[in-house]
């Protein structure tokens, strides 16, 4: 684990603007689980940190 910035890339060849980066004060590894749940079509679990994305449509 590290406190250094680490890139997180979402590759979505069918992306058409339906989500954008969430405006979070702090982003980190703990946000990845919620993000993946959202991308799979599930709601984020209350015990997880917020998703890195928010849906616009």
PDB file with one MODEL, atoms N, CA, C and O in Angstrom:
MODEL        1
ATOM      1  N   UNK A   1       0.846  -1.185   0.000  1.00  0.00           N
ATOM      2  CA  UNK A   1       0.000   0.000   0.000  1.00  0.00           C
ATOM      3  C   UNK A   1       0.882   1.236   0.000  1.00  0.00           C
ATOM      4  O   UNK A   1       2.028   1.214   0.450  1.00  0.00           O
ATOM      5  N   UNK A   2       0.313   2.309  -0.517  1.00  0.00           N
ATOM      6  CA  UNK A   2       1.082   3.538  -0.623  1.00  0.00           C
ATOM      7  C   UNK A   2       0.168   4.742  -0.461  1.00  0.00           C
ATOM      8  O   UNK A   2      -1.029   4.666  -0.736  1.00  0.00           O
ATOM      9  N   UNK A   3       0.728   5.829  -0.021  1.00  0.00           N
ATOM     10  CA  UNK A   3      -0.004   7.092   0.033  1.00  0.00           C
ATOM     11  C   UNK A   3       0.294   7.939  -1.197  1.00  0.00           C
ATOM     12  O   UNK A   3      -0.232   9.042  -1.346  1.00  0.00           O
ATOM     13  N   UNK A   4       1.137   7.416  -2.070  1.00  0.00           N
ATOM     14  CA  UNK A   4       1.462   8.117  -3.309  1.00  0.00           C
ATOM     15  C   UNK A   4       0.301   7.999  -4.293  1.00  0.00           C
ATOM     16  O   UNK A   4      -0.433   7.011  -4.265  1.00  0.00           O
ATOM     17  N   UNK A   5       0.129   8.990  -5.158  1.00  0.00           N
ATOM     18  CA  UNK A   5      -0.928   8.909  -6.166  1.00  0.00           C
ATOM     19  C   UNK A   5      -0.720   7.708  -7.091  1.00  0.00           C
ATOM     20  O   UNK A   5       0.391   7.452  -7.556  1.00  0.00           O
ATOM     21  N   UNK A   6      -1.792   6.990  -7.345  1.00  0.00           N
ATOM     22  CA  UNK A   6      -1.759   5.827  -8.230  1.00  0.00           C
ATOM     23  C   UNK A   6      -2.898   5.983  -9.231  1.00  0.00           C
ATOM     24  O   UNK A   6      -4.030   6.241  -8.821  1.00  0.00           O
ATOM     25  N   UNK A   7      -2.641   5.836 -10.522  1.00  0.00           N
ATOM     26  CA  UNK A   7      -3.707   5.997 -11.514  1.00  0.00           C
ATOM     27  C   UNK A   7      -4.754   4.891 -11.414  1.00  0.00           C
ATOM     28  O   UNK A   7      -4.444   3.749 -11.076  1.00  0.00           O
ATOM     29  N   UNK A   8      -5.986   5.250 -11.713  1.00  0.00           N
ATOM     30  CA  UNK A   8      -7.091   4.300 -11.796  1.00  0.00           C
ATOM     31  C   UNK A   8      -7.777   4.572 -13.125  1.00  0.00           C
ATOM     32  O   UNK A   8      -8.275   5.674 -13.354  1.00  0.00           O
ATOM     33  N   UNK A   9      -7.806   3.581 -13.999  1.00  0.00           N
ATOM     34  CA  UNK A   9      -8.324   3.760 -15.355  1.00  0.00           C
ATOM     35  C   UNK A   9      -9.573   2.917 -15.544  1.00  0.00           C
ATOM     36  O   UNK A   9      -9.598   1.736 -15.195  1.00  0.00           O
ATOM     37  N   UNK A  10     -10.607   3.532 -16.097  1.00  0.00           N
ATOM     38  CA  UNK A  10     -11.813   2.804 -16.480  1.00  0.00           C
ATOM     39  C   UNK A  10     -11.811   2.737 -17.999  1.00  0.00           C
ATOM     40  O   UNK A  10     -11.874   3.767 -18.670  1.00  0.00           O
ATOM     41  N   UNK A  11     -11.741   1.537 -18.539  1.00  0.00           N
ATOM     42  CA  UNK A  11     -11.807   1.347 -19.989  1.00  0.00           C
ATOM     43  C   UNK A  11     -13.219   0.889 -20.318  1.00  0.00           C
ATOM     44  O   UNK A  11     -13.620  -0.221 -19.967  1.00  0.00           O
ATOM     45  N   UNK A  12     -13.957   1.738 -20.985  1.00  0.00           N
ATOM     46  CA  UNK A  12     -15.351   1.450 -21.320  1.00  0.00           C
ATOM     47  C   UNK A  12     -15.581   1.834 -22.781  1.00  0.00           C
ATOM     48  O   UNK A  12     -15.911   2.985 -23.066  1.00  0.00           O
ATOM     49  N   UNK A  13     -15.413   0.891 -23.711  1.00  0.00           N
ATOM     50  CA  UNK A  13     -15.550   1.221 -25.129  1.00  0.00           C
ATOM     51  C   UNK A  13     -16.960   1.654 -25.517  1.00  0.00           C
ATOM     52  O   UNK A  13     -17.152   2.210 -26.598  1.00  0.00           O
ATOM     53  N   UNK A  14     -17.944   1.411 -24.661  1.00  0.00           N
ATOM     54  CA  UNK A  14     -19.321   1.815 -24.962  1.00  0.00           C
ATOM     55  C   UNK A  14     -19.724   3.088 -24.215  1.00  0.00           C
ATOM     56  O   UNK A  14     -20.904   3.435 -24.176  1.00  0.00           O
ATOM     57  N   UNK A  15     -18.761   3.776 -23.631  1.00  0.00           N
ATOM     58  CA  UNK A  15     -19.037   4.998 -22.868  1.00  0.00           C
ATOM     59  C   UNK A  15     -19.702   6.038 -23.754  1.00  0.00           C
ATOM     60  O   UNK A  15     -19.225   6.336 -24.849  1.00  0.00           O
ATOM     61  N   UNK A  16     -20.816   6.590 -23.265  1.00  0.00           N
ATOM     62  CA  UNK A  16     -21.510   7.636 -24.029  1.00  0.00           C
ATOM     63  C   UNK A  16     -21.928   8.791 -23.122  1.00  0.00           C
ATOM     64  O   UNK A  16     -22.954   9.429 -23.352  1.00  0.00           O
ATOM     65  N   UNK A  17     -21.132   9.052 -22.096  1.00  0.00           N
ATOM     66  CA  UNK A  17     -21.392  10.187 -21.222  1.00  0.00           C
ATOM     67  C   UNK A  17     -22.344   9.908 -20.075  1.00  0.00           C
ATOM     68  O   UNK A  17     -22.798  10.847 -19.421  1.00  0.00           O
ATOM     69  N   UNK A  18     -22.662   8.651 -19.810  1.00  0.00           N
ATOM     70  CA  UNK A  18     -23.650   8.335 -18.775  1.00  0.00           C
ATOM     71  C   UNK A  18     -23.117   8.469 -17.350  1.00  0.00           C
ATOM     72  O   UNK A  18     -23.895   8.406 -16.398  1.00  0.00           O
ATOM     73  N   UNK A  19     -21.820   8.652 -17.187  1.00  0.00           N
ATOM     74  CA  UNK A  19     -21.250   8.889 -15.861  1.00  0.00           C
ATOM     75  C   UNK A  19     -20.062   9.827 -15.982  1.00  0.00           C
ATOM     76  O   UNK A  19     -19.498  10.018 -17.059  1.00  0.00           O
ATOM     77  N   UNK A  20     -19.699  10.405 -14.846  1.00  0.00           N
ATOM     78  CA  UNK A  20     -18.551  11.310 -14.801  1.00  0.00           C
ATOM     79  C   UNK A  20     -17.826  11.083 -13.483  1.00  0.00           C
ATOM     80  O   UNK A  20     -18.332  10.386 -12.604  1.00  0.00           O
ATOM     81  N   UNK A  21     -16.649  11.665 -13.346  1.00  0.00           N
ATOM     82  CA  UNK A  21     -15.896  11.556 -12.102  1.00  0.00           C
ATOM     83  C   UNK A  21     -16.652  12.281 -10.993  1.00  0.00           C
ATOM     84  O   UNK A  21     -17.102  13.413 -11.174  1.00  0.00           O
ATOM     85  N   UNK A  22     -16.785  11.632  -9.865  1.00  0.00           N
ATOM     86  CA  UNK A  22     -17.435  12.249  -8.709  1.00  0.00           C
ATOM     87  C   UNK A  22     -16.488  13.279  -8.098  1.00  0.00           C
ATOM     88  O   UNK A  22     -15.270  13.108  -8.111  1.00  0.00           O
ATOM     89  N   UNK A  23     -17.063  14.337  -7.572  1.00  0.00           N
ATOM     90  CA  UNK A  23     -16.254  15.369  -6.925  1.00  0.00           C
ATOM     91  C   UNK A  23     -16.078  14.983  -5.460  1.00  0.00           C
ATOM     92  O   UNK A  23     -16.901  15.329  -4.611  1.00  0.00           O
ATOM     93  N   UNK A  24     -15.007  14.271  -5.178  1.00  0.00           N
ATOM     94  CA  UNK A  24     -14.697  13.825  -3.826  1.00  0.00           C
ATOM     95  C   UNK A  24     -13.497  14.599  -3.302  1.00  0.00           C
ATOM     96  O   UNK A  24     -12.559  14.876  -4.050  1.00  0.00           O
ATOM     97  N   UNK A  25     -13.522  14.947  -2.028  1.00  0.00           N
ATOM     98  CA  UNK A  25     -12.397  15.663  -1.427  1.00  0.00           C
ATOM     99  C   UNK A  25     -11.161  14.773  -1.376  1.00  0.00           C
ATOM    100  O   UNK A  25     -10.045  15.232  -1.618  1.00  0.00           O
ATOM    101  N   UNK A  26     -11.367  13.503  -1.061  1.00  0.00           N
ATOM    102  CA  UNK A  26     -10.263  12.548  -0.967  1.00  0.00           C
ATOM    103  C   UNK A  26     -10.628  11.316  -1.775  1.00  0.00           C
ATOM    104  O   UNK A  26     -11.716  10.762  -1.617  1.00  0.00           O
ATOM    105  N   UNK A  27      -9.723  10.891  -2.637  1.00  0.00           N
ATOM    106  CA  UNK A  27      -9.930   9.680  -3.440  1.00  0.00           C
ATOM    107  C   UNK A  27      -8.832   8.694  -3.100  1.00  0.00           C
ATOM    108  O   UNK A  27      -7.691   9.080  -2.846  1.00  0.00           O
ATOM    109  N   UNK A  28      -9.187   7.411  -3.096  1.00  0.00           N
ATOM    110  CA  UNK A  28      -8.169   6.423  -2.779  1.00  0.00           C
ATOM    111  C   UNK A  28      -8.597   5.023  -3.152  1.00  0.00           C
ATOM    112  O   UNK A  28      -9.652   4.812  -3.751  1.00  0.00           O
ATOM    113  N   UNK A  29      -7.768   4.081  -2.789  1.00  0.00           N
ATOM    114  CA  UNK A  29      -8.014   2.678  -3.080  1.00  0.00           C
ATOM    115  C   UNK A  29      -9.345   2.211  -2.505  1.00  0.00           C
ATOM    116  O   UNK A  29     -10.005   1.347  -3.083  1.00  0.00           O
ATOM    117  N   UNK A  30      -9.740   2.776  -1.373  1.00  0.00           N
ATOM    118  CA  UNK A  30     -10.989   2.360  -0.728  1.00  0.00           C
ATOM    119  C   UNK A  30     -12.228   2.732  -1.540  1.00  0.00           C
ATOM    120  O   UNK A  30     -13.312   2.221  -1.262  1.00  0.00           O
ATOM    121  N   UNK A  31     -12.095   3.601  -2.526  1.00  0.00           N
ATOM    122  CA  UNK A  31     -13.229   3.986  -3.370  1.00  0.00           C
ATOM    123  C   UNK A  31     -13.440   3.042  -4.550  1.00  0.00           C
ATOM    124  O   UNK A  31     -14.474   3.109  -5.214  1.00  0.00           O
ATOM    125  N   UNK A  32     -12.491   2.178  -4.814  1.00  0.00           N
ATOM    126  CA  UNK A  32     -12.555   1.322  -5.997  1.00  0.00           C
ATOM    127  C   UNK A  32     -13.688   0.298  -5.911  1.00  0.00           C
ATOM    128  O   UNK A  32     -14.369   0.059  -6.908  1.00  0.00           O
ATOM    129  N   UNK A  33     -13.902  -0.307  -4.750  1.00  0.00           N
ATOM    130  CA  UNK A  33     -14.948  -1.333  -4.617  1.00  0.00           C
ATOM    131  C   UNK A  33     -16.322  -0.763  -4.955  1.00  0.00           C
ATOM    132  O   UNK A  33     -17.081  -1.382  -5.700  1.00  0.00           O
ATOM    133  N   UNK A  34     -16.647   0.403  -4.417  1.00  0.00           N
ATOM    134  CA  UNK A  34     -17.928   1.035  -4.716  1.00  0.00           C
ATOM    135  C   UNK A  34     -18.058   1.417  -6.180  1.00  0.00           C
ATOM    136  O   UNK A  34     -19.144   1.337  -6.756  1.00  0.00           O
ATOM    137  N   UNK A  35     -16.966   1.828  -6.773  1.00  0.00           N
ATOM    138  CA  UNK A  35     -16.961   2.187  -8.191  1.00  0.00           C
ATOM    139  C   UNK A  35     -17.267   0.969  -9.057  1.00  0.00           C
ATOM    140  O   UNK A  35     -18.062   1.052  -9.993  1.00  0.00           O
ATOM    141  N   UNK A  36     -16.643  -0.146  -8.747  1.00  0.00           N
ATOM    142  CA  UNK A  36     -16.884  -1.369  -9.519  1.00  0.00           C
ATOM    143  C   UNK A  36     -18.328  -1.828  -9.365  1.00  0.00           C
ATOM    144  O   UNK A  36     -18.951  -2.248 -10.340  1.00  0.00           O
ATOM    145  N   UNK A  37     -18.866  -1.751  -8.146  1.00  0.00           N
ATOM    146  CA  UNK A  37     -20.282  -2.097  -7.950  1.00  0.00           C
ATOM    147  C   UNK A  37     -21.169  -1.241  -8.847  1.00  0.00           C
ATOM    148  O   UNK A  37     -22.073  -1.761  -9.502  1.00  0.00           O
ATOM    149  N   UNK A  38     -20.917   0.070  -8.882  1.00  0.00           N
ATOM    150  CA  UNK A  38     -21.706   0.962  -9.724  1.00  0.00           C
ATOM    151  C   UNK A  38     -21.589   0.612 -11.197  1.00  0.00           C
ATOM    152  O   UNK A  38     -22.594   0.604 -11.908  1.00  0.00           O
ATOM    153  N   UNK A  39     -20.395   0.326 -11.664  1.00  0.00           N
ATOM    154  CA  UNK A  39     -20.201  -0.024 -13.068  1.00  0.00           C
ATOM    155  C   UNK A  39     -20.893  -1.335 -13.432  1.00  0.00           C
ATOM    156  O   UNK A  39     -21.275  -1.538 -14.585  1.00  0.00           O
ATOM    157  N   UNK A  40     -21.057  -2.225 -12.450  1.00  0.00           N
ATOM    158  CA  UNK A  40     -21.764  -3.491 -12.681  1.00  0.00           C
ATOM    159  C   UNK A  40     -23.275  -3.340 -12.556  1.00  0.00           C
ATOM    160  O   UNK A  40     -24.014  -4.302 -12.767  1.00  0.00           O
ATOM    161  N   UNK A  41     -23.741  -2.133 -12.212  1.00  0.00           N
ATOM    162  CA  UNK A  41     -25.173  -1.881 -12.138  1.00  0.00           C
ATOM    163  C   UNK A  41     -25.776  -2.009 -10.754  1.00  0.00           C
ATOM    164  O   UNK A  41     -26.998  -2.003 -10.608  1.00  0.00           O
ATOM    165  N   UNK A  42     -24.932  -2.127  -9.728  1.00  0.00           N
ATOM    166  CA  UNK A  42     -25.421  -2.254  -8.355  1.00  0.00           C
ATOM    167  C   UNK A  42     -25.251  -0.942  -7.603  1.00  0.00           C
ATOM    168  O   UNK A  42     -24.417  -0.112  -7.962  1.00  0.00           O
ATOM    169  N   UNK A  43     -26.055  -0.763  -6.550  1.00  0.00           N
ATOM    170  CA  UNK A  43     -25.893   0.382  -5.662  1.00  0.00           C
ATOM    171  C   UNK A  43     -24.667   0.146  -4.783  1.00  0.00           C
ATOM    172  O   UNK A  43     -24.321  -0.993  -4.471  1.00  0.00           O
ATOM    173  N   UNK A  44     -24.025   1.226  -4.395  1.00  0.00           N
ATOM    174  CA  UNK A  44     -22.890   1.128  -3.492  1.00  0.00           C
ATOM    175  C   UNK A  44     -23.382   0.684  -2.115  1.00  0.00           C
ATOM    176  O   UNK A  44     -24.467   1.078  -1.688  1.00  0.00           O
ATOM    177  N   UNK A  45     -22.606  -0.119  -1.433  1.00  0.00           N
ATOM    178  CA  UNK A  45     -22.942  -0.597  -0.095  1.00  0.00           C
ATOM    179  C   UNK A  45     -22.661   0.521   0.908  1.00  0.00           C
ATOM    180  O   UNK A  45     -21.663   1.231   0.782  1.00  0.00           O
ATOM    181  N   UNK A  46     -23.529   0.678   1.895  1.00  0.00           N
ATOM    182  CA  UNK A  46     -23.404   1.770   2.862  1.00  0.00           C
ATOM    183  C   UNK A  46     -22.058   1.760   3.592  1.00  0.00           C
ATOM    184  O   UNK A  46     -21.521   2.819   3.918  1.00  0.00           O
ATOM    185  N   UNK A  47     -21.520   0.584   3.845  1.00  0.00           N
ATOM    186  CA  UNK A  47     -20.253   0.476   4.578  1.00  0.00           C
ATOM    187  C   UNK A  47     -19.030   0.805   3.723  1.00  0.00           C
ATOM    188  O   UNK A  47     -17.932   0.954   4.260  1.00  0.00           O
ATOM    189  N   UNK A  48     -19.199   0.920   2.402  1.00  0.00           N
ATOM    190  CA  UNK A  48     -18.083   1.213   1.501  1.00  0.00           C
ATOM    191  C   UNK A  48     -17.905   2.721   1.370  1.00  0.00           C
ATOM    192  O   UNK A  48     -18.838   3.492   1.596  1.00  0.00           O
ATOM    193  N   UNK A  49     -16.706   3.124   1.007  1.00  0.00           N
ATOM    194  CA  UNK A  49     -16.477   4.530   0.682  1.00  0.00           C
ATOM    195  C   UNK A  49     -17.169   4.845  -0.642  1.00  0.00           C
ATOM    196  O   UNK A  49     -17.466   3.937  -1.418  1.00  0.00           O
ATOM    197  N   UNK A  50     -17.431   6.138  -0.905  1.00  0.00           N
ATOM    198  CA  UNK A  50     -18.167   6.514  -2.117  1.00  0.00           C
ATOM    199  C   UNK A  50     -17.466   6.082  -3.406  1.00  0.00           C
ATOM    200  O   UNK A  50     -16.248   5.909  -3.452  1.00  0.00           O
ATOM    201  N   UNK A  51     -18.264   5.917  -4.427  1.00  0.00           N
ATOM    202  CA  UNK A  51     -17.775   5.577  -5.756  1.00  0.00           C
ATOM    203  C   UNK A  51     -16.999   6.751  -6.341  1.00  0.00           C
ATOM    204  O   UNK A  51     -17.240   7.904  -5.986  1.00  0.00           O
ATOM    205  N   UNK A  52     -16.077   6.451  -7.230  1.00  0.00           N
ATOM    206  CA  UNK A  52     -15.317   7.484  -7.929  1.00  0.00           C
ATOM    207  C   UNK A  52     -16.103   8.101  -9.080  1.00  0.00           C
ATOM    208  O   UNK A  52     -15.686   9.105  -9.657  1.00  0.00           O
ATOM    209  N   UNK A  53     -17.251   7.493  -9.412  1.00  0.00           N
ATOM    210  CA  UNK A  53     -18.074   8.011 -10.507  1.00  0.00           C
ATOM    211  C   UNK A  53     -19.475   8.328  -9.996  1.00  0.00           C
ATOM    212  O   UNK A  53     -19.912   7.808  -8.969  1.00  0.00           O
ATOM    213  N   UNK A  54     -20.165   9.187 -10.728  1.00  0.00           N
ATOM    214  CA  UNK A  54     -21.583   9.428 -10.481  1.00  0.00           C
ATOM    215  C   UNK A  54     -22.285   9.424 -11.829  1.00  0.00           C
ATOM    216  O   UNK A  54     -21.767   9.933 -12.823  1.00  0.00           O
ATOM    217  N   UNK A  55     -23.463   8.846 -11.838  1.00  0.00           N
ATOM    218  CA  UNK A  55     -24.203   8.719 -13.088  1.00  0.00           C
ATOM    219  C   UNK A  55     -24.928  10.012 -13.413  1.00  0.00           C
ATOM    220  O   UNK A  55     -25.504  10.648 -12.530  1.00  0.00           O
ATOM    221  N   UNK A  56     -24.900  10.399 -14.674  1.00  0.00           N
ATOM    222  CA  UNK A  56     -25.528  11.636 -15.127  1.00  0.00           C
ATOM    223  C   UNK A  56     -26.837  11.367 -15.843  1.00  0.00           C
ATOM    224  O   UNK A  56     -27.636  12.283 -16.036  1.00  0.00           O
ATOM    225  N   UNK A  57     -27.067  10.133 -16.237  1.00  0.00           N
ATOM    226  CA  UNK A  57     -28.291   9.784 -16.972  1.00  0.00           C
ATOM    227  C   UNK A  57     -29.073   8.738 -16.226  1.00  0.00           C
ATOM    228  O   UNK A  57     -30.134   8.315 -16.686  1.00  0.00           O
TER     229      UNK A  57
ENDMDL
END
